[in-house]
Amino acid sequence: MQPNTSRAPLAHPVVVALLILILLALLGILAMSIWGRSDRKEAARAPDRAQPSGAAQQPQPQKQEHLKDEPPKPEPPKPVGDPQRVRNVLQPGKTYETIMKMGLEATVMDKDWGIRKKTCHLNYVFESRVRRTVKHNDGRTIRLDYRMVECRAVKVLSRVQVRFDLGELERGLLGALDEALLGGAGKQFVRDGLPVVYKIFDAAAQKALEEEESKVFSMVDSLEGKNFSITYVDGEGVTEIIPIDCQLSEDERNYLEGLSVLADCKFLPDVESRPGSYWDVEAHALMDFLPPSWRGRPSGVVTIERVRDYKQGETQYAVLKMDRGSFQVNASDATRRRLGSLTPRGEMHYNITAGYVEKGELQARGQIQEVSTDHLLFEARFESTPNVTIQYHCRLLGE
């Protein structure tokens, strides 16, 4: 018998087709599984790419809460809308010099005293002297050269309560402190004696301070001595800041962006109004009544009344009374909270002939909340409501 040499028959075509379909299905399931894992990884990484570098380390709710404490960017001011009035308030070619003095008294616990559990009495005096030269004013766009002649403060801590004297409106108070303030802008240091600030206090206060342990601190703000050009557009605010032979920090620029260049127009919006008229003024107009070193922006509304008019020589004045309203000051930044409020009461004298507020004196009750620890004033925890005095004087140089 011969062996069978024929080949085994091939698999049935239907079986082959089923095997191919099963193989394709398994490959499809495997591909979809890999694709799904890839999509989940991409989705997990997507929030990281949507946030700035480092944001993933801090939960989003905390970041939003943190940003609430930062001072908001200044909103565009309401336009004056009267080109002739704008030109009259800031006349081209003229230089306006303003002196602002603030005194603050309170009972505090201050780290500079050295014993945080005991209270002491704080006297804080700030002074700034600023010159603005009007280079251009077409009734809408204004360009001014600023010079921060002085911007300095003194703090006195003592066991006895004394009162300071800010002196006459038109006279500077801290200009004689040059020797005490050597060391550069922003430096703070302790003085061993009080002679350098005697002029702030009357004779009785001087005697009381000599008999008790007291400490004196002084500070020059970083803006002192700096020059810069500012362009301001009615209805838009500050649109350009150009330093002149100096450098401006981001902190300084943020403050300067909020300047209220046309505040005098807001204090007396209608020159033709009569005594007895009153109107609301946004607190933003009071920027020049606050220390630049606070870097704060006021918000809120105060009410001003035109109480009477008078004439001095050939100059016509309107007396403006502030007796209603309050405003808040937000001097916070990205790392610190500095919040406060003031309730100002007092009078301003508006020079109608020249078109600006010539002088003003305000008294205020203040509140200071959650403050920072790196500023001459804001190193204290206030145990009482501060009493605040503000003096303001403006004049045209060369007249």
PADO-72932 format. One record per residue (C-alpha): z, x, y; residue number from 1; chain. Coordinates in nm, 4 decimals, always signed. Example, Ala and Ser with C-alpha at 12.3 -4.5 7.8 and 13.67 -1.06 7.14 Angstrom:
2
NODE       pz       px       py resi chain
NODE  +0.7800  +1.2300  -0.4500    1     A
NODE  +0.7140  +1.3670  -0.1060    2     A
***
This chain:
399
NODE       pz       px       py resi chain
NODE  +0.0000  +0.0000  +0.0000    1     A
NODE  -0.0925  +0.1357  +0.3370    2     A
NODE  +0.1624  +0.1309  +0.6224    3     A
NODE  +0.1238  -0.1275  +0.9046    4     A
NODE  -0.0020  +0.0580  +1.2131    5     A
NODE  -0.0478  -0.2415  +1.4488    6     A
NODE  +0.1588  -0.2561  +1.7811    7     A
NODE  +0.4375  -0.5092  +1.8499    8     A
NODE  +0.3198  -0.7903  +2.0734    9     A
NODE  +0.4127  -0.7682  +2.4498   10     A
NODE  +0.6904  -0.9877  +2.5997   11     A
NODE  +0.5868  -1.3351  +2.6944   12     A
NODE  +0.4620  -1.3577  +3.0575   13     A
NODE  +0.7180  -1.6296  +3.1415   14     A
NODE  +1.0063  -1.4049  +3.0398   15     A
NODE  +0.8711  -1.1219  +3.2546   16     A
NODE  +0.8400  -1.3496  +3.5549   17     A
NODE  +1.2014  -1.4699  +3.5148   18     A
NODE  +1.3302  -1.1135  +3.4945   19     A
NODE  +1.1415  -1.0210  +3.8140   20     A
NODE  +1.2829  -1.3244  +3.9981   21     A
NODE  +1.6374  -1.2377  +3.8885   22     A
NODE  +1.5932  -0.8771  +4.0074   23     A
NODE  +1.4596  -0.9884  +4.3469   24     A
NODE  +1.7511  -1.2305  +4.3890   25     A
NODE  +2.0048  -0.9582  +4.3163   26     A
NODE  +1.8346  -0.7283  +4.5690   27     A
NODE  +1.8404  -1.0075  +4.8303   28     A
NODE  +2.2111  -1.0749  +4.7775   29     A
NODE  +2.2857  -0.7036  +4.8080   30     A
NODE  +2.0826  -0.6742  +5.1319   31     A
NODE  +2.2520  -0.9789  +5.2897   32     A
NODE  +2.5947  -0.8398  +5.2002   33     A
NODE  +2.5171  -0.5060  +5.3668   34     A
NODE  +2.3692  -0.6803  +5.6726   35     A
NODE  +2.6743  -0.9052  +5.7130   36     A
NODE  +2.9170  -0.6124  +5.7039   37     A
NODE  +2.7076  -0.4332  +5.9667   38     A
NODE  +2.7120  -0.7402  +6.1960   39     A
NODE  +3.0900  -0.7702  +6.1653   40     A
NODE  +3.1331  -0.4039  +6.2612   41     A
NODE  +2.9038  -0.4455  +6.5623   42     A
NODE  +3.0952  -0.7552  +6.6754   43     A
NODE  +3.4241  -0.5671  +6.6460   44     A
NODE  +3.2870  -0.2858  +6.8611   45     A
NODE  +3.1241  -0.5123  +7.1230   46     A
NODE  +3.4417  -0.5800  +7.3321   47     A
NODE  +3.4971  -0.2054  +7.3620   48     A
NODE  +3.1497  -0.1560  +7.5080   49     A
NODE  +3.1947  -0.4501  +7.7461   50     A
NODE  +3.5064  -0.2959  +7.8999   51     A
NODE  +3.5330  +0.0186  +8.1097   52     A
NODE  +3.6570  +0.3369  +7.9472   53     A
NODE  +4.0249  +0.3083  +7.8627   54     A
NODE  +4.0418  -0.0704  +7.9073   55     A
NODE  +4.0770  -0.1315  +7.5323   56     A
NODE  +4.4158  +0.0414  +7.5376   57     A
NODE  +4.5570  -0.2350  +7.7574   58     A
NODE  +4.5409  -0.6052  +7.6624   59     A
NODE  +4.3250  -0.8108  +7.8958   60     A
NODE  +4.6027  -1.0513  +8.0122   61     A
NODE  +4.8152  -0.7562  +8.1302   62     A
NODE  +4.5212  -0.6132  +8.3209   63     A
NODE  +4.4617  -0.9433  +8.5000   64     A
NODE  +4.8301  -0.9729  +8.5890   65     A
NODE  +4.8237  -0.6167  +8.7223   66     A
NODE  +4.5222  -0.6785  +8.9441   67     A
NODE  +4.6908  -0.9793  +9.1060   68     A
NODE  +4.9268  -0.7421  +9.2860   69     A
NODE  +4.6518  -0.5399  +9.4505   70     A
NODE  +4.5700  -0.6304  +9.8121   71     A
NODE  +4.2534  -0.8378  +9.8194   72     A
NODE  +3.9457  -0.7052  +9.9889   73     A
NODE  +3.9306  -0.8353 +10.3472   74     A
NODE  +3.7339  -1.1559 +10.3767   75     A
NODE  +3.4688  -1.1727 +10.6485   76     A
NODE  +3.6382  -1.2779 +10.9739   77     A
NODE  +3.5454  -1.5976 +11.1485   78     A
NODE  +3.2838  -1.5144 +11.4120   79     A
NODE  +3.3647  -1.5347 +11.7804   80     A
NODE  +3.0078  -1.6472 +11.8354   81     A
NODE  +3.0120  -1.5782 +12.2106   82     A
NODE  +2.8276  -1.2526 +12.2948   83     A
NODE  +2.9481  -1.2505 +12.6546   84     A
NODE  +3.3111  -1.2853 +12.5439   85     A
NODE  +3.2690  -1.0072 +12.2884   86     A
NODE  +3.1233  -0.7752 +12.5549   87     A
NODE  +3.4059  -0.8612 +12.7953   88     A
NODE  +3.6838  -0.7839 +12.5450   89     A
NODE  +3.5492  -0.4392 +12.4528   90     A
NODE  +3.3471  -0.3066 +12.7440   91     A
NODE  +3.0984  -0.0245 +12.6708   92     A
NODE  +3.2020  +0.3176 +12.7974   93     A
NODE  +3.5716  +0.2316 +12.8332   94     A
NODE  +3.8661  +0.3768 +12.6389   95     A
NODE  +4.1561  +0.1514 +12.5377   96     A
NODE  +4.4898  +0.3094 +12.4443   97     A
NODE  +4.7476  +0.1085 +12.2495   98     A
NODE  +5.1090  +0.1958 +12.1761   99     A
NODE  +5.2837  +0.0027 +11.8998  100     A
NODE  +5.6530  +0.0451 +11.8235  101     A
NODE  +5.8490  -0.1217 +11.5456  102     A
NODE  +6.2219  -0.1109 +11.4825  103     A
NODE  +6.3844  -0.2435 +11.1657  104     A
NODE  +6.7547  -0.2833 +11.0826  105     A
NODE  +6.9014  -0.3818 +10.7477  106     A
NODE  +7.1771  -0.3215 +10.4949  107     A
NODE  +7.0289  -0.1439 +10.1949  108     A
NODE  +7.0874  +0.0613  +9.8847  109     A
NODE  +6.8676  +0.3664  +9.9353  110     A
NODE  +6.7951  +0.6474  +9.6903  111     A
NODE  +6.8030  +0.8967  +9.9780  112     A
NODE  +7.1715  +0.8244 +10.0245  113     A
NODE  +7.2342  +0.9620  +9.6776  114     A
NODE  +7.4649  +0.6853  +9.5528  115     A
NODE  +7.2645  +0.3823  +9.4464  116     A
NODE  +7.5683  +0.1598  +9.3848  117     A
NODE  +7.6867  +0.1716  +9.7465  118     A
NODE  +7.5204  +0.0142 +10.0451  119     A
NODE  +7.4481  +0.1777 +10.3779  120     A
NODE  +7.2909  +0.0763 +10.7070  121     A
NODE  +6.9253  +0.1565 +10.7691  122     A
NODE  +6.7526  +0.1981 +11.1039  123     A
NODE  +6.3774  +0.2478 +11.0788  124     A
NODE  +6.1565  +0.3176 +11.3804  125     A
NODE  +5.7791  +0.3511 +11.3694  126     A
NODE  +5.5356  +0.4396 +11.6472  127     A
NODE  +5.1586  +0.4692 +11.6704  128     A
NODE  +4.9321  +0.5580 +11.9621  129     A
NODE  +4.5629  +0.4873 +11.9171  130     A
NODE  +4.2632  +0.5370 +12.1467  131     A
NODE  +3.9407  +0.3396 +12.1053  132     A
NODE  +3.6299  +0.4343 +12.2996  133     A
NODE  +3.3534  +0.1736 +12.3014  134     A
NODE  +3.0202  +0.3470 +12.2369  135     A
NODE  +2.8085  +0.0350 +12.1901  136     A
NODE  +2.8574  -0.3405 +12.2252  137     A
NODE  +2.5649  -0.5832 +12.2381  138     A
NODE  +2.7796  -0.8941 +12.1912  139     A
NODE  +2.7604  -0.8872 +11.8116  140     A
NODE  +2.7567  -0.5272 +11.6855  141     A
NODE  +3.0258  -0.2934 +11.8170  142     A
NODE  +3.0597  +0.0791 +11.7567  143     A
NODE  +3.3874  +0.2485 +11.8507  144     A
NODE  +3.5267  +0.6005 +11.8238  145     A
NODE  +3.8901  +0.5926 +11.7115  146     A
NODE  +4.1489  +0.8649 +11.7611  147     A
NODE  +4.4872  +0.8292 +11.5890  148     A
NODE  +4.6893  +1.0264 +11.8435  149     A
NODE  +5.0291  +0.9537 +11.6854  150     A
NODE  +5.1393  +0.7775 +11.3689  151     A
NODE  +5.4979  +0.8644 +11.2735  152     A
NODE  +5.8325  +0.7226 +11.1700  153     A
NODE  +6.2054  +0.8025 +11.1621  154     A
NODE  +6.4668  +0.6610 +10.9240  155     A
NODE  +6.8418  +0.6884 +10.9838  156     A
NODE  +7.0946  +0.6078 +10.7087  157     A
NODE  +7.4597  +0.5711 +10.8014  158     A
NODE  +7.7893  +0.4138 +10.6969  159     A
NODE  +7.8176  +0.2517 +11.0398  160     A
NODE  +7.5961  -0.0199 +11.1803  161     A
NODE  +7.4260  +0.0755 +11.5045  162     A
NODE  +7.1400  -0.0602 +11.7128  163     A
NODE  +6.8399  +0.1330 +11.8387  164     A
NODE  +6.6596  +0.1049 +12.1693  165     A
NODE  +6.2786  +0.1058 +12.1662  166     A
NODE  +6.2686  +0.1766 +12.5404  167     A
NODE  +5.9986  +0.0624 +12.7796  168     A
NODE  +5.6840  -0.0969 +12.6432  169     A
NODE  +5.4378  +0.1507 +12.7891  170     A
NODE  +5.6321  +0.4643 +12.6965  171     A
NODE  +5.6128  +0.6392 +12.3628  172     A
NODE  +5.9332  +0.7017 +12.1730  173     A
NODE  +5.8687  +0.9629 +11.9041  174     A
NODE  +5.6258  +1.1940 +12.0825  175     A
NODE  +5.8995  +1.4549 +12.1334  176     A
NODE  +5.9523  +1.4941 +11.7596  177     A
NODE  +5.6865  +1.7634 +11.7148  178     A
NODE  +5.9381  +2.0341 +11.6174  179     A
NODE  +6.1110  +1.8037 +11.3706  180     A
NODE  +5.7861  +1.6929 +11.2140  181     A
NODE  +5.6402  +2.0329 +11.1326  182     A
NODE  +5.5084  +2.0464 +10.7799  183     A
NODE  +5.1936  +1.8372 +10.7968  184     A
NODE  +5.0901  +1.4787 +10.7603  185     A
NODE  +5.2848  +1.2719 +10.5135  186     A
NODE  +5.5716  +1.5212 +10.4739  187     A
NODE  +5.9242  +1.3874 +10.4630  188     A
NODE  +6.2451  +1.5842 +10.4914  189     A
NODE  +6.6107  +1.5563 +10.5855  190     A
NODE  +6.7410  +1.6597 +10.9247  191     A
NODE  +7.0899  +1.8092 +10.9389  192     A
NODE  +7.1636  +1.6709 +11.2840  193     A
NODE  +7.0766  +1.3791 +11.5079  194     A
NODE  +6.9775  +1.5328 +11.8442  195     A
NODE  +6.6095  +1.4908 +11.7712  196     A
NODE  +6.6460  +1.1106 +11.7565  197     A
NODE  +6.9237  +1.0569 +12.0111  198     A
NODE  +6.6863  +0.8816 +12.2484  199     A
NODE  +6.6501  +0.5969 +11.9970  200     A
NODE  +7.0186  +0.5023 +12.0282  201     A
NODE  +7.2492  +0.4252 +12.3168  202     A
NODE  +7.5600  +0.6306 +12.3968  203     A
NODE  +7.7963  +0.4185 +12.1859  204     A
NODE  +7.5691  +0.4436 +11.8832  205     A
NODE  +7.5349  +0.8200 +11.9246  206     A
NODE  +7.9126  +0.8599 +11.9214  207     A
NODE  +7.9499  +0.6402 +11.6117  208     A
NODE  +7.6810  +0.8347 +11.4255  209     A
NODE  +7.8449  +1.1681 +11.5133  210     A
NODE  +8.1757  +1.0512 +11.3707  211     A
NODE  +8.0313  +0.9233 +11.0434  212     A
NODE  +7.8190  +1.0837 +10.7760  213     A
NODE  +7.4543  +1.0103 +10.8553  214     A
NODE  +7.1156  +1.1250 +10.7337  215     A
NODE  +6.7878  +1.1412 +10.9226  216     A
NODE  +6.4393  +1.1430 +10.7721  217     A
NODE  +6.1053  +1.1697 +10.9502  218     A
NODE  +5.7427  +1.1291 +10.8522  219     A
NODE  +5.3956  +1.1866 +10.9934  220     A
NODE  +5.1340  +0.9557 +10.8486  221     A
NODE  +4.8176  +1.1104 +10.7073  222     A
NODE  +4.6053  +0.9308 +10.9685  223     A
NODE  +4.7676  +1.1086 +11.2621  224     A
NODE  +4.5234  +1.3341 +11.4480  225     A
NODE  +4.2167  +1.1978 +11.2701  226     A
NODE  +3.9010  +1.0797 +11.4450  227     A
NODE  +3.6457  +0.8392 +11.3040  228     A
NODE  +3.3683  +0.6040 +11.4104  229     A
NODE  +3.3748  +0.2370 +11.3137  230     A
NODE  +3.0938  -0.0165 +11.3261  231     A
NODE  +3.2064  -0.3786 +11.3441  232     A
NODE  +2.9835  -0.6863 +11.3307  233     A
NODE  +3.1061  -1.0230 +11.4596  234     A
NODE  +3.1457  -1.2522 +11.1594  235     A
NODE  +3.1171  -0.9678 +10.9072  236     A
NODE  +3.3992  -0.7270 +10.9951  237     A
NODE  +3.3943  -0.3499 +10.9525  238     A
NODE  +3.0579  -0.2461 +10.8076  239     A
NODE  +3.0693  +0.1340 +10.8426  240     A
NODE  +3.3348  +0.4065 +10.8713  241     A
NODE  +3.2270  +0.7630 +10.9566  242     A
NODE  +3.4922  +1.0398 +10.9726  243     A
NODE  +3.4550  +1.2860 +11.2614  244     A
NODE  +3.5538  +1.6439 +11.1702  245     A
NODE  +3.7994  +1.5178 +10.9085  246     A
NODE  +3.8186  +1.3567 +10.5682  247     A
NODE  +3.9375  +1.0050 +10.4918  248     A
NODE  +4.1016  +0.9199 +10.1602  249     A
NODE  +4.0167  +0.6045  +9.9684  250     A
NODE  +4.3577  +0.4671 +10.0659  251     A
NODE  +4.2852  +0.5260 +10.4353  252     A
NODE  +3.9390  +0.3738 +10.4115  253     A
NODE  +4.0766  +0.0637 +10.2410  254     A
NODE  +4.3157  +0.0187 +10.5305  255     A
NODE  +4.0521  +0.0760 +10.7997  256     A
NODE  +3.8180  -0.1766 +10.6384  257     A
NODE  +4.0661  -0.4478 +10.7357  258     A
NODE  +4.0905  -0.3653 +11.1076  259     A
NODE  +4.0676  -0.6675 +11.3350  260     A
NODE  +3.8544  -0.5230 +11.6137  261     A
NODE  +3.8123  -0.8555 +11.7986  262     A
NODE  +4.1751  -0.9709 +11.7679  263     A
NODE  +4.2009  -1.0272 +12.1455  264     A
NODE  +3.9361  -1.2997 +12.1191  265     A
NODE  +4.1430  -1.4728 +11.8511  266     A
NODE  +4.4690  -1.4632 +12.0492  267     A
NODE  +4.3038  -1.6530 +12.3372  268     A
NODE  +3.9942  -1.8195 +12.1910  269     A
NODE  +3.9234  -2.0262 +12.5030  270     A
NODE  +3.9843  -1.8562 +12.8372  271     A
NODE  +3.9267  -2.1915 +13.0102  272     A
NODE  +4.2141  -2.3602 +12.8228  273     A
NODE  +4.5164  -2.4773 +13.0174  274     A
NODE  +4.8931  -2.4186 +12.9784  275     A
NODE  +5.0227  -2.6481 +12.7062  276     A
NODE  +4.7250  -2.5828 +12.4789  277     A
NODE  +4.7943  -2.4337 +12.1361  278     A
NODE  +4.5945  -2.3159 +11.8359  279     A
NODE  +4.6341  -2.1491 +11.4977  280     A
NODE  +4.5569  -1.7813 +11.4515  281     A
NODE  +4.5006  -1.6125 +11.1167  282     A
NODE  +4.7552  -1.3370 +11.0620  283     A
NODE  +4.4711  -1.0890 +11.0088  284     A
NODE  +4.4547  -1.0644 +11.3893  285     A
NODE  +4.8033  -0.9065 +11.3875  286     A
NODE  +4.6914  -0.5850 +11.2131  287     A
NODE  +4.7589  -0.3814 +11.5301  288     A
NODE  +5.1190  -0.5100 +11.5343  289     A
NODE  +5.2012  -0.3472 +11.1979  290     A
NODE  +5.2527  +0.0204 +11.1072  291     A
NODE  +4.9314  +0.1745 +10.9694  292     A
NODE  +5.1463  +0.3753 +10.7265  293     A
NODE  +5.2298  +0.0526 +10.5420  294     A
NODE  +4.8591  +0.0229 +10.4523  295     A
NODE  +4.9256  -0.3514 +10.4399  296     A
NODE  +4.7055  -0.6482 +10.5138  297     A
NODE  +4.8666  -0.9599 +10.6600  298     A
NODE  +4.7806  -1.3112 +10.5460  299     A
NODE  +4.8967  -1.6488 +10.6642  300     A
NODE  +4.8777  -1.8413 +10.9900  301     A
NODE  +5.0791  -1.8363 +11.3133  302     A
NODE  +5.0591  -2.0812 +11.6023  303     A
NODE  +5.0121  -1.9622 +11.9605  304     A
NODE  +5.0687  -2.1698 +12.2744  305     A
NODE  +4.9492  -2.0914 +12.6246  306     A
NODE  +5.2746  -2.1595 +12.8083  307     A
NODE  +5.1973  -2.0480 +13.1644  308     A
NODE  +4.9675  -1.8442 +13.3885  309     A
NODE  +5.0510  -1.6044 +13.6674  310     A
NODE  +4.8804  -1.3594 +13.8994  311     A
NODE  +4.9804  -1.0004 +13.9706  312     A
NODE  +4.7806  -0.8511 +14.2552  313     A
NODE  +4.4186  -0.9301 +14.1735  314     A
NODE  +4.4842  -0.9622 +13.8005  315     A
NODE  +4.5163  -1.3019 +13.6310  316     A
NODE  +4.7412  -1.3336 +13.3249  317     A
NODE  +4.8087  -1.5963 +13.0587  318     A
NODE  +5.1423  -1.5941 +12.8753  319     A
NODE  +5.0946  -1.6696 +12.5053  320     A
NODE  +5.3981  -1.7767 +12.3024  321     A
NODE  +5.4269  -1.7364 +11.9267  322     A
NODE  +5.6990  -1.9666 +11.7942  323     A
NODE  +5.5631  -2.1197 +11.4721  324     A
NODE  +5.4315  -1.9874 +11.1458  325     A
NODE  +5.4835  -1.6745 +10.9380  326     A
NODE  +5.2713  -1.4218 +10.7584  327     A
NODE  +5.2874  -1.2101 +10.4475  328     A
NODE  +5.2055  -0.8411 +10.4105  329     A
NODE  +5.0547  -0.7103 +10.0889  330     A
NODE  +5.0691  -0.3307 +10.0827  331     A
NODE  +5.0234  -0.3015  +9.7066  332     A
NODE  +4.7800  -0.0683  +9.5384  333     A
NODE  +4.6691  +0.0001  +9.1829  334     A
NODE  +5.0095  +0.1322  +9.0737  335     A
NODE  +5.2750  -0.0191  +9.3024  336     A
NODE  +5.3852  -0.3504  +9.4491  337     A
NODE  +5.4825  -0.3625  +9.8152  338     A
NODE  +5.5194  -0.7176  +9.9380  339     A
NODE  +5.6924  -0.8590 +10.2413  340     A
NODE  +5.6900  -1.1426 +10.4918  341     A
NODE  +5.7662  -1.1718 +10.8620  342     A
NODE  +5.8396  -1.4704 +11.0840  343     A
NODE  +5.7423  -1.3492 +11.4347  344     A
NODE  +5.8652  -1.5090 +11.7557  345     A
NODE  +5.7939  -1.3885 +12.1067  346     A
NODE  +5.5387  -1.3604 +12.3861  347     A
NODE  +5.2169  -1.1779 +12.4648  348     A
NODE  +5.0643  -1.1304 +12.8096  349     A
NODE  +4.6865  -1.1664 +12.8098  350     A
NODE  +4.5008  -0.9909 +13.0907  351     A
NODE  +4.2299  -1.2480 +13.1637  352     A
NODE  +4.0641  -1.0296 +13.4271  353     A
NODE  +4.0148  -0.7340 +13.1887  354     A
NODE  +3.9856  -0.9397 +12.8692  355     A
NODE  +4.2607  -0.8118 +12.6370  356     A
NODE  +4.6284  -0.8463 +12.5393  357     A
NODE  +4.8072  -0.6048 +12.7708  358     A
NODE  +5.1597  -0.6303 +12.6316  359     A
NODE  +5.3679  -0.8169 +12.3821  360     A
NODE  +5.7188  -0.8186 +12.2376  361     A
NODE  +5.8087  -0.9976 +11.9161  362     A
NODE  +6.1280  -1.0495 +11.7192  363     A
NODE  +6.1045  -1.1271 +11.3514  364     A
NODE  +6.3116  -1.1928 +11.0465  365     A
NODE  +6.1690  -1.0185 +10.7443  366     A
NODE  +6.1847  -1.0174 +10.3682  367     A
NODE  +6.0766  -0.7269 +10.1527  368     A
NODE  +6.0146  -0.7797  +9.7827  369     A
NODE  +5.9449  -0.5513  +9.4849  370     A
NODE  +5.8700  -0.2366  +9.6772  371     A
NODE  +5.7454  +0.1096  +9.5881  372     A
NODE  +5.9491  +0.4290  +9.5786  373     A
NODE  +5.7245  +0.6752  +9.7582  374     A
NODE  +5.7322  +0.5659 +10.1216  375     A
NODE  +5.9843  +0.6412 +10.3923  376     A
NODE  +6.0818  +0.2753 +10.4326  377     A
NODE  +6.0075  +0.1469 +10.0840  378     A
NODE  +6.2597  +0.3698  +9.9095  379     A
NODE  +6.5334  +0.1174  +9.9767  380     A
NODE  +6.6484  -0.1963  +9.8002  381     A
NODE  +6.7256  -0.4439 +10.0744  382     A
NODE  +7.0618  -0.6157 +10.0485  383     A
NODE  +7.0120  -0.8221 +10.3644  384     A
NODE  +6.7260  -0.9782 +10.5580  385     A
NODE  +6.5836  -0.7132 +10.7934  386     A
NODE  +6.5772  -0.7716 +11.1673  387     A
NODE  +6.2489  -0.6524 +11.3133  388     A
NODE  +6.1459  -0.5777 +11.6730  389     A
NODE  +5.7811  -0.5140 +11.7609  390     A
NODE  +5.6502  -0.3848 +12.0935  391     A
NODE  +5.2826  -0.3607 +12.1856  392     A
NODE  +5.1161  -0.2231 +12.4981  393     A
NODE  +4.7492  -0.1642 +12.5787  394     A
NODE  +4.5885  -0.0039 +12.8836  395     A
NODE  +4.2505  +0.1213 +13.0005  396     A
NODE  +4.2543  +0.4974 +13.0420  397     A
NODE  +4.1386  +0.6197 +13.3811  398     A
NODE  +4.2278  +0.2940 +13.5569  399     A
***
